[in-house]
Amino acid sequence: MPEQHSVTARKEAPRQHPTCIAWEGVRIEPMERKYTAVIQKRGRWYVAWVEEIPGVNTQGRTLAEARRNLREALQLVLEENRRLASKERHRSERREPIAVQA
């Protein structure tokens, strides 16, 4: 599971940031989270995925390229999941942060 580093909540209008989360007038600043990257050498390629989030996978000809591609894939999946969730909001739903130690 992602490791939580910091959360800042303030009552103000949200800035234009793709990963900013707001609910009931409280803005949650983006935080750095750590995930587990799994990278395997397969022939002339490196294949990589994020253990905690299905669908985040990529490849690269070098280890550095696989790592760059994996960071980009993870960012894109997180942003798209937030975008899709915001389209499907219901009036009665509550949005709030949740933290776990894993």
C-alpha positions as CSV (number, residue, x, y, z in Angstrom):
1,M,0.0,0.0,0.0
2,P,1.1,3.6,-0.5
3,E,3.1,5.2,2.3
4,Q,1.7,8.5,3.4
5,H,4.2,11.3,3.9
6,S,2.3,14.5,4.5
7,V,-1.2,16.0,4.2
8,T,-2.0,19.7,4.3
9,A,-5.7,20.7,4.6
10,R,-6.8,24.3,4.2
11,K,-10.2,26.0,3.7
12,E,-9.8,27.9,0.5
13,A,-10.5,27.7,-3.2
14,P,-8.5,24.9,-4.8
15,R,-5.6,25.8,-7.1
16,Q,-5.5,24.4,-10.6
17,H,-3.6,21.2,-9.9
18,P,-4.5,17.9,-11.4
19,T,-3.9,15.9,-8.2
20,C,-5.5,18.4,-5.8
21,I,-8.5,16.8,-3.9
22,A,-11.2,18.9,-2.4
23,W,-14.3,18.1,-0.5
24,E,-16.8,20.3,1.5
25,G,-14.6,23.3,1.0
26,V,-11.4,21.7,2.3
27,R,-8.4,21.3,-0.1
28,I,-6.0,18.4,0.3
29,E,-2.6,19.1,-1.1
30,P,-0.9,16.5,-3.2
31,M,1.4,14.2,-1.2
32,E,4.3,12.0,-2.2
33,R,3.5,8.3,-1.9
34,K,5.7,5.3,-2.3
35,Y,4.8,2.2,-4.3
36,T,6.7,-1.0,-5.1
37,A,8.2,-1.1,-8.6
38,V,8.9,-4.6,-9.9
39,I,11.4,-4.7,-12.8
40,Q,12.5,-7.8,-14.6
41,K,15.0,-8.2,-17.4
42,R,13.5,-10.2,-20.2
43,G,15.8,-10.7,-23.1
44,R,16.9,-7.3,-24.3
45,W,14.1,-5.5,-22.5
46,Y,13.2,-4.5,-19.0
47,V,9.6,-5.1,-18.1
48,A,8.2,-3.1,-15.1
49,W,5.0,-2.8,-13.1
50,V,3.7,-1.3,-9.9
51,E,2.8,-4.1,-7.4
52,E,0.0,-2.2,-5.6
53,I,-1.9,-0.8,-8.6
54,P,-3.2,-3.2,-11.4
55,G,-2.7,-1.8,-14.9
56,V,0.4,0.2,-14.3
57,N,3.0,-1.5,-16.4
58,T,5.6,-0.7,-19.1
59,Q,8.9,-1.6,-20.6
60,G,12.2,-0.1,-21.6
61,R,15.4,-1.0,-23.4
62,T,17.4,0.2,-20.4
63,L,16.7,0.1,-16.7
64,A,16.6,3.9,-16.6
65,E,14.1,4.0,-19.4
66,A,11.9,1.4,-17.7
67,R,11.9,3.4,-14.5
68,R,11.1,6.7,-16.3
69,N,8.3,5.0,-18.2
70,L,6.9,3.4,-15.1
71,R,6.8,6.8,-13.3
72,E,4.9,8.3,-16.2
73,A,2.5,5.3,-16.4
74,L,1.7,5.6,-12.7
75,Q,1.1,9.3,-12.9
76,L,-1.2,8.9,-15.9
77,V,-3.2,6.1,-14.3
78,L,-3.7,8.1,-11.0
79,E,-4.8,11.2,-12.9
80,E,-7.2,9.2,-15.1
81,N,-8.7,7.4,-12.1
82,R,-9.3,10.8,-10.4
83,R,-10.8,12.2,-13.6
84,L,-13.1,9.2,-14.1
85,A,-14.2,9.4,-10.4
86,S,-15.0,13.1,-10.6
87,K,-17.4,12.4,-13.6
88,E,-19.3,9.8,-11.6
89,R,-19.9,11.8,-8.4
90,H,-23.3,11.5,-6.7
91,R,-24.9,14.3,-4.6
92,S,-25.0,12.1,-1.5
93,E,-21.4,10.9,-1.6
94,R,-18.7,12.0,0.8
95,R,-15.1,12.4,-0.2
96,E,-12.4,12.3,2.5
97,P,-8.9,11.1,2.9
98,I,-8.1,7.7,4.4
99,A,-4.7,6.5,5.7
100,V,-3.6,3.0,6.6
101,Q,-0.3,1.5,7.7
102,A,0.6,-1.5,5.7
